[in-house]
Amino acid sequence: MLCPCGADREYEACCGRWHAGAAAPDALTLMRSRYSAYVLGLPDYLRATWHPSTRPPHLDLENPDGQRVVWLGLEVKSHRASGDRAEVEFVARYRVGGGSAVRMAERSRFVREGGRWFYIDEA
């Protein structure tokens, strides 16, 4: 299966290894793997890669109305890194139930601690 992050590679050779526990080499790779985790419904991975200072106590990937969220694609706009800090700007598209597609634009902040990258928050 192709990786949901859109990198045009097999899942196991792409985000699958990060989901299995390997440390993502940079913030861009981590962000792409987090998108794939949303697509595949991996809340434990999302929480593990969320910085402890901003990590939610619980993460429910279900839509509050009980409708299925279908992720439609990811487009990375920019990636800036400076030492152990980075920002990734992206657009993700999704649909809830049979509704119209939604465009979510975000600039995410990341930090590297102990050799691992973590998502902090939206800038």
C-alpha positions in Angstrom: 0.0 0.0 0.0 1.2 3.5 -0.8 1.9 5.7 2.3 -1.0 8.0 3.1 1.4 11.0 3.6 1.7 11.3 -0.2 5.4 10.6 -0.5 4.7 8.1 -3.3 6.5 5.3 -1.4 5.3 2.1 0.2 3.9 2.6 3.7 6.5 0.3 5.4 9.4 2.1 3.8 7.9 5.5 4.7 5.8 6.3 7.7 5.4 2.7 8.8 8.9 2.7 10.3 8.2 5.8 12.4 4.9 4.3 13.5 6.8 1.2 14.5 9.0 3.2 16.9 12.0 4.6 15.0 12.8 8.2 15.6 11.8 10.5 12.7 15.0 12.3 11.4 13.4 15.7 11.1 10.3 17.7 11.8 9.0 17.4 8.2 9.1 13.6 8.4 7.4 13.7 11.8 4.6 15.9 10.5 4.1 13.6 7.5 4.0 10.6 9.8 1.5 12.3 12.1 -0.8 13.0 9.1 -0.5 9.3 8.2 -1.4 8.4 11.8 -4.6 10.5 11.5 -5.5 8.7 8.3 -4.8 5.3 9.8 -6.4 6.0 13.2 -3.3 5.7 15.4 -4.0 7.9 18.4 -1.2 6.3 20.5 1.4 7.4 18.0 0.0 10.9 17.8 0.1 11.2 21.6 3.6 9.8 21.8 4.9 12.3 19.2 3.1 15.3 20.9 5.3 17.3 23.3 4.4 16.5 26.9 3.9 20.3 27.6 1.0 20.5 25.1 -0.1 16.8 24.8 -3.8 16.4 25.4 -4.7 13.9 28.2 -7.0 12.0 25.7 -7.2 12.0 22.0 -10.3 10.9 20.3 -10.1 10.6 16.5 -13.8 10.1 16.0 -16.0 13.0 14.8 -18.2 14.2 17.7 -21.3 13.4 15.5 -20.1 9.9 15.1 -19.5 10.3 11.4 -16.4 9.0 9.8 -13.6 11.4 8.9 -11.9 10.6 5.5 -8.6 12.2 4.9 -8.2 13.3 1.3 -4.6 14.5 1.0 -1.6 16.4 2.3 0.3 19.3 0.7 3.4 20.6 2.4 3.9 24.3 1.7 7.2 25.0 3.6 9.6 23.6 6.1 12.0 25.7 8.2 14.4 24.3 10.7 16.9 26.0 13.0 18.8 23.7 15.3 16.3 21.8 17.5 13.3 23.9 16.5 11.3 23.7 13.3 8.1 24.8 11.6 6.1 23.0 8.9 3.4 24.7 7.0 0.9 22.4 5.3 -2.6 22.0 4.0 -4.6 18.8 4.7 -8.0 18.1 3.2 -10.6 15.9 4.7 -14.3 15.1 4.5 -16.7 14.2 7.4 -19.4 11.7 6.4 -20.9 12.7 3.1 -20.2 16.4 3.5 -18.1 18.7 1.5 -14.3 18.6 1.6 -12.7 20.8 4.3 -9.3 22.5 3.8 -7.2 22.7 7.0 -4.2 25.0 6.7 -1.7 25.0 9.6 1.8 26.1 10.5 3.0 23.6 13.1 5.9 24.0 15.5 8.2 21.2 16.5 11.1 20.7 18.9 13.8 18.0 19.1 14.6 16.7 22.6 16.6 13.6 23.4 17.2 12.9 19.7 13.4 12.8 19.0 11.2 15.4 17.3 7.9 16.3 18.9 4.9 18.3 17.7 4.3 21.3 20.0 1.4 23.3 18.6 0.0 25.4 15.8 2.0 28.6 15.4 
